[in-house]
Amino acid sequence: MRSLLIAVALALLTSCSPLSHRRLNKFFNETEHRFQDHTGFVLYDITRNETVYDFNGSRYFTPASNTKIFTFFAALKILGDSVPALEYVQRNDSLIFWGTGDPSFLYKEVFHDSTVYEFLARADADLYFSPANFHTTHFGEGWAWDDYSSGYSAERSPFPVYGNVVSVVADQELLRIAPDHFAAFFEKGEPKEKTEIVRELDENQFVFHPANQITSVKEYNIPFRVDTITFYQLLADTLKRPVYSTNMSLPENTNTIFSIHLDSLYGVMMRESDNFIAEQLLLMCANVLSDSLKPEVTIKYMKDTHLKDLPDEPVWVDGSGLSRYNLFTPRSIVKLWQKIWETVPRERLFPLLATGGVNGTIRKWYYNETPYIFGKTGSLSNNHCLSGFLVTKKGRVLIFSFMNSNFVQSGNSIRSNMQTILERIYNHY
């Protein structure tokens, strides 16, 4: 099989000397030598339905946020067009509701939908919330424990509010805190060289350390601890009415409230690499499959069905890629993009992805007068990946997966190296 791939690559690439098989091999061998890392790269021609180049395509790499490609595909296959925001039943003068994992409730400025808020705030019944369908931990398996106060590591929960983060704007010693429920939990600490806000590990106590010299306005998103008391108080403060607790199990027949179009979530997740949305999407999928908010339900279902024919079995443990336990091969990621290409029309798909030189996590890279890179990045310390679509100068659409693991040089030097080869493919294929 490998000899066949090499023959195909030679036939397709030797006519373009900057992309000859020999030159590509030389480039990638030099890359591994120079960065002392492990590099994988697979290039696939959609029109010809052929892999035109493969370097370490069958080896496993740490995908980081390339994991979100798997989450994206799962949501496409399991969820509909709109976000199922909550489930509820009416019992006499009580409205009992359960979360579906929907992350959009009052999260960031991009989601301007008040359907759920108005439904709960104006309900002519007492409100009872049940977390009984939440069957996982707030943090994912293999996450770094000391990321708990970093904005990219918000806790998972059945009914998130404000994205489970506290937003803080620090202008010297003046703080603007949202939601203001948390203002009472901030105290001032000693000045430091740079402005710093620290949250206690197991409680919602925050210490603000102002900078010891004048600095520009800083914005922070700090995850709050999603404990029972905090959740009910925060939701009650937000709705301006009491919310009571119950552990009632989710019944078979419930009503569902839908909110925003799912593409709104997909776009933020794929372009900006939003970890929180990715994690909650896996929970939402699990809720559809089993009425249980448990990410393993989604992962098992996808591996047993829609991902059964991947070249290499994915080691997939979370929705976002925060876990270092995830392991995928470049050729499996390319195959996954093929499946997405066959599921989503190009005119809908490309705007959901990060676009080189334009937006998202690659807005400062791969610039060209005509954008040619559309995809998903993935970065953890010592690891960086980019996978997606490359549209050549001649208009050919290629799928690629470029994965780098265990490098010790700067991430920008890796990105620059990747940009060099992808530009060559753009110009010469």
Secondary structure by P-SEA (a helix, b strand, c coil): caaaaaaaaaaaccccccccaaaaaaaaaaaaaaacbbbbbbbbbcccccccccccccccccccccaaaaaaaaaaaccccccccbbbbbcccbbbbbbccccccccccccccaaaaaaaaaccbbbbbbccccccccccccccccccccccccccccccccccbbbbbbcccbbbbcccccccccccccccccbbbbbcccccbbbbbcccccccbbbbbbbccccaaaaaaaaaaaacbbbbbbccccccbbbbbbcccaaaaaaaaaacccaaaaaaaaaaaaaaacccccaaaaaaaaaacccccccccccccccccccccccccaaaaaaaaaaaaaccccccccccccccccccccccccccccccccbbbbbcccccccccccccccbbbbbbbbbbccccccaaaaaaaaaaaaaaaaccc
